[in-house]
């Protein structure tokens, strides 16, 4: 296997990470919108309660996005060194 082939594999891996980042971001946006709608409904219907786990889920998604960015940067640095 050549260095160019290995670089290509790293490029594919980087692209997968980038797509994962976009999916995390989309999921985060979707959940944030759902949380906003639930808050609005809760104001109208007191029996509805916002799930306590939702803020934690959003925080974990943000942490995961940060980790993915770090992984992309590490792959970029390693690929440049080849």
N, C-alpha and C positions, 0 to 999 in steps of 0.2 A: 504494500500500500504506500502511496506517495504522500508527501507533505501536503500537496494540493488536495488530495482526496480527504485527508484528515481535516484540513481547513474547511472543506465542503461539509463534512459532517458537523463540525462545530457551528458552521453557518446555519445548518438545518436545526441544530439544537437551539441556537439563539432565536431563530424564527419561532420555534415552538414556545420558548419562554415569552417572547413578545406577544404571541397570541394568547397565552395564558394570562399575561398581565391585562390585556384588553378584556378578557372574559371576567377576571376578578373585578375590574373597574365597572363593567356592565352590571355584574351582580350586585356590587356595592350600590350603584345608582338605583337599581330596581328595588333593593331592600330599603333604601333611604326614602324613596317615594312611597313605598308601601307603609313604612312607619309613619310618615307624615299623614297619609290618608287615615290610618288607624287612630292617630292622635285626634284628627278632626272628628271622626266618628265617636271616639270616647267622650269628647266634649258634649256631643248630642245625646249619647246613650251611656249613662253612667255605669251600666252593667259590663261594658266592654273594658278590658284592662290591657294596657300595652305589656307585651311580654318583657320580662326583665332581661331575658337573654339577648334580645335584639341589639341593644347597644354594644354588648360584648361581641356579638357576631360581626358588627360593623367594624369594631376595633381590630378584631382578628383579621378581617379582610384587608384593612389598611396595613397591618403588619406584614401580611403575606405579600402585598404589592411591593412593599419596601424590600422584602427579601428577594423577590423576583428581579427587581431593578439591580440589586447587588449581584445577583447571579449573572445577569446580562453583562454587567460591567466586568465581572471576573472573566467571563468567556471572551469578551472583547480584548481584554489585556493579554490573556493567554494566547488567543489567536494571533494577535499582533507580534507576539514573541516567537512564533513559529517561523 
